[in-house]
Amino acid sequence: MTFRVEQGVMRGAAVTLLVDGCEISAYEGETIATAMLAAGLQGFRRDSRGGWRAPYCNMGACHECLVRVREPAEPAGTDARWTRACMEPVRPGLVIETGEAP
């Protein structure tokens, strides 16, 4: 199931991201948060009590959408960097991990 508008919209090239080991579709020009939400993913990071958090402001102020990102050229096992998913544009092959943020 997708939550994207499918008609009357111009998009960038299609790309694939890997989120917690699952491939999702995205389009150049979208943010990671947009791609994850469009794919139906609602949990981005866990809070200190283990509850899932997701984008709140979607403009980089609240930090609720923190995810770990690794570039496709970086070898597996490389520490991923924490970033705000609503501010990070998608790129082909990004590896994204959700989970407990610092």
N, C-alpha and C positions, 0 to 999 in steps of 0.2 A: 504494500500500500504506500502511495506517495501523497505528500501534502503540497506538492507544487502545482501551480497553475500551469496547465499544459497548452492552452490555446492563446494566440495573440501575444506571445512573449518572445523576445529575441534573447538568446543566451550565448555565452561563450562556448568554447569546445568542451565536450564531455570528458571528465576525468574520473578516476577511481581512487578512493581512499580506503585505508584499512583502519577500522575502528574496533579495538579490542579483538582483533583477529577476524573480523567480518568485513567483507567488501561493501562499500556503499558508493552510490553514484553522486557526482557533483558536477558543477559547471564552473569553468573559469569565470572569475568575477564574483563568485559567492564566497562567503566566509565559512570557516569550519562549522560554526554554530548553525548557519543556515542549512548546510548540507546535512548535519546530524538531525536537526529538527525535521527537515523534509523527509528524511529516511525513517522518521518515527521514533528516534532515540530521544529519551527525555532525561536520562541521568548523565551528568557531565562529571561531577566530582562528588565525593562523600564528605559530609561534615564530621565534626569530632564525635558525634554520636552514631555515625554510620548511615545517616539519612542522605538520600540523593539530593543534589542541588542542580539547578539548571539556569539558563540565562534569565535574568530579571530585567535589566535595563537594556540589554542588547546594544550598548554603545560604549562599553569598556570601563564604566565607572564602578560597578558593583563587584566584579571579580567572581561572580557566582558560576561562571562558565569555564573555569580553569580546566584545562586538559594538558596532558603531556604530549609533545609533538617531536617526532624524529623524522628527519629528511630521508628520502628513499636511498640516497647514496651512503648514508651512515650505516655501519655494520650493526647487525643484531647484537644486543648486549650493551650498546652505547647508551649512556644515560640520556633520556629524552628531556627536553626543556619544558618547563611549565609556561603556558601562555593562555591568554584570554581568547577563547574560541570565536567570540564575536568580533575580534579585531584582526584575526589572522586569515588571510586569503588562502583558498585551497590551491594546491599544486599537485600535479600527477604523482601518485605513489606515496603521499604522506602517510606515515604510520602514527595513529592517534591512540592514546591510552586514557581511559577514564579511571577514576579511583580516588583514593584519599589524597587530598592536596596538603601541602605543607602549612 
